[in-house]
Amino acid sequence: MIESGKLLEAFDKYYHEDIVMIEATGEVREGKEFNREHEEKHMAGIKEFHGFGVYGITSNEEEGITMVESWMDVTMAEGGYRMKMEEVAVQHWEDDLIIRERFYYNVPK
């Protein structure tokens, strides 16, 4: 869904109402509504989407955890610079929905 530009639709479909998202910076955001607003702002900051891909996915089904290493190639609205963002997302699932997600990526200095 992300690759076809449906990031917000994927968020609505797969994220729990009590989602806790943790950025690589340590910032913690709680609740689906608050996190969706953050995703909307993130998407509004992207002028052009050039591609998305997944390097690898792994899971521990007994513990309900998946890990996704992915990339996104975008041109930012502010400044017009193009960048390839890479991250690992560790997702904890409950009732087929992501209830906790932590991101690992290089934090700009």
N, C-alpha and C positions, 0 to 999 in steps of 0.2 A: 504493500500500500504506500509506503514511503517513497519507493522508487517512482511510482506513478503520480506523485505529488499529493497524496492523501494522508499526510502526517496527522492532521487534526482528526480526521475520520478514524485513523488507527488508534489514536489516543482515546477517543470516545468509546471505541469498541473494546479495547483490551486493558484499560486501566481501571482499577478499583476506586470506589468513592473515597476511601481512606488512604490513597496513595501517598507515600513519602518518597520524595526524590532528593538525592544528595549529589551535588555537583563536585567536581574535582577540587574546587576551592574550599569545600567544606560547607558551603551554603546548603541549608536544609529547607525544603518547601513541603508543606503538608496540605493534603486535601486536593481533590480532583479539580474543583473550580479554580483554586489559586494556581495550580500547576498548569491548567489549560490556558489561563490568562498569560502565564509566562511563555508557553509554547506559541501563542498567538503573537506576542511581542517579538519572539525570536524569528518567526516566519516573516513578520512585517519588515524585519531588518535585512531580509534577503531580496536583492533586486532580481537576480537570475539564478536559476537552478540548472546546473550542467550535468549532474549525475550523482548516483548513490550506489553503493555496493557493500557487500558483506564479505569480509575476509574469512570469517569462520564463526561457527556457532557450536556451543557445547551445552550439555544439560545434565543435571542430576535429578532425574524424575522422582526419586524417593524423597528428596528434600524440597522439590518444587523450585529449583533454581536453574536459570539459563544465563549464559554469558554470550554476548554478541560483540564481535570486533567488526566495526564498520567504518566507512568513509563517506563524505559528502563533499562535492565540488560545487562551490557557489560563488557568486559575485555579490558583495555586500552593498546595500543601498547607500550607506554612509561611506563616502570615500571612493566607492566604485571599484574597490580592489577585489581580486579573485583569490580564493583560498581553498585548499583541500583540508577539511577538518576530519581528523581521525579520532576514534574513541572506542573504549570498551565499556559496555553497559552490563552490569550484573543485576539480573532481575529475579525477584522473589515472587512466586505466584501463589495465589489463594483462590480457589473456586474458578479456575481458568482465567483469572485476571491478575495483572501485575499490581502488587500491593506495596512493593519497595523496589526502588531502582537507584543504583549508585553508578556514577559515571567516572571513568578514569581517562584523562587526556592531559596534554601539555597545557598548562595555564600560562597565557601570555603575561610577560613581566612588564 
